[in-house]
Amino acid sequence: MKIKKGDTVYVCCGAARGKTGRVLNVDRKKGRILVEGVNMRKRHQRPTQKNPKGGIITIEAPIDLSNVAIYSSTLGGPTKTITKVIDEGGKKKKVRVCRETGEQI
C-alpha cells in the first residue's frame, strides 16, 4: 500500500472529486482511508455526559483507497510514486519518490 497516515492525498473520483486532505487513518484490511475534511456525513447523537446537548454532528466517513492519489505540491495535483532504495550511513532504506519530479515524499 503506497498511502500512509499523514500523507496529503487528492480525491480522484466520487462526490468529493478535486478535494485534497491529510490522511487520518488507513484500514488495510478493508482498503479504506479516512481523509480530513472529505466525505463528511451527518450523525444524530443523543445527549451524553461528554456532550450534554447532543444534536447533529458532522464526521468524516472512510472512502475507498482506489479513489485517491498522492498529492504533489510541486505539480499542484495527483502524482504516481515509485520506490527507490537509498544508502543512508551504510543502511539501506526504502523511500517513496514522485515519478514525474523525482522528489522524495
N, C-alpha and C positions, 0 to 999 in steps of 0.2 A: 504494500500500500504506500503510495507516494505522498499522501497528505497526512500531516501530523497536527497535533494540538498546538495552537499558537500561529499557524500559517495564515496568511491572508489569501482568501480564495475569491474567485469570480464565478457567479452563478450563470451557467450557460443556457439552461432550459427551465421551463416552468413559469409560474406566475411572477416569480422574483427575478426573472431574467435581466441581466445587466447590473445587478447589485453586487457589491463587494462587502466582505466582512471577515472577521477573525474567527478561526475555528475554536470553539469552546470545548467540544467533546467529540471523540471518534469511537463508534461502535463497530469493531472489526468483524464480529460475528454476523451482524445484520447488514453491514455495508452501508451504514448511515452516519451522517455527521450533523452536529449542531453548530450553526453559524450565527454569530452575533448580529441581531437586527434583521435577520432574514427568515421568512416563513413564520410570521407572527400569528398566533392563534389566541382567541379569547377563551377564558376559562372561568366558569362560575365557581366561586369559593364561598363556603359557609363560614360564619364567624368562628374564630378560634382564639386561644389566649394570645398567640403571636399577632394575629390580625383580627382584632375585636370587631371591626366594622364589616369585614367580609366584602362581598361585591364581585365585580367582574375584573379579572386581572389579565394582562397580556403577557404571554410567554413565547419563547422560540420553540418551534417544533422541528424535529430532525428531518433532513432531506437526504435523498439518495446520493451516494458517492459519485455516481456516474454523471450527475448533473452539475458538477463543479470542476473547475480547473485552477491550478495555482496562478495567482495574480503577480505579474511582474510590474514593479513601479517604474522601471526604466522604459518599458514598452508601453505602459499605460493600458494593459489588457491581459488576457489569459496567455499562458505560455506552457509549453511542454518541457519536461525535465528529463535529464539523463543522470546516471550515477557514475561518478568517477572515483577512483582510488588515488589518494594522495599520500605522500610520505611526510609525516609530521614528527620530527625529532626521533626518527628511527621506527616509529609506529605507523602502520598503515591504517588509514581512516577512510570510510566511505562518505562521500559528500554529494548532495544533490546540486546540479548545475543547470542553469537555464540553457535550453538548446539554442536559442537564437543569439543571445548576447554573450553567453559563457560566464555570467556572473554566478557566484555561489549563493544558494538560497538558505 
